[in-house]
Amino acid sequence: MTDHESRVLERERVPLRQQLPLLVALVLLWMMLWGSVTVLTILTGAVVAVLVTRTLYLPPVALSGRFHLGWMLAFLLRFAVDLVVASVEVAWYAFRPAGVRRNAVIRVDLTTRSDLVLTGTALAVSLVPGSVVLEVDRPNSVLYVHSLGIDTPERVETTRAHVLEYERRLLRAIGSREEWEAVR
């Protein structure tokens, strides 16, 4: 038996009941991909979801057990505003005669140890035009963010604060109480 096979056998199986939210999300994704909501689409989506979760190793995501709908809506609203503002700013960079003078790769040390919050923060930063996460140092909760139009040290700090604000908003919506208190 190879080392890989022994690790596969040592893995704990996550109970089907605990994977239910993931299964539902995969079935919904399947229905969106097919563009139909029929009994056959739902059944085949369920079969594919069970096969994927049973045959592929998916590391468990520890949830805090906290979800605040109001703060999540506030996060999404602010994200939408940032999306529009950044789109206009990137369009301005594209059309102005000087173009983009300087860019920067900025190291941002996050507070969270939650994979879910870390991933959510990285996605939010990357989806906003003008910035992209180049690397994630998961063990140390560090994001390396490339950002357009960084021409002064103040802009570096503003960008870093902006990323930390995304983390803070996500922690307020879905983080553990301990992590929320740490960034409060």
Beta strands, then each sheet from edge to edge (+ up, - down):
strand 1: 103-109
strand 2: 131-137
strand 3: 142-148
sheet 1: 1+ 3- 2+
end
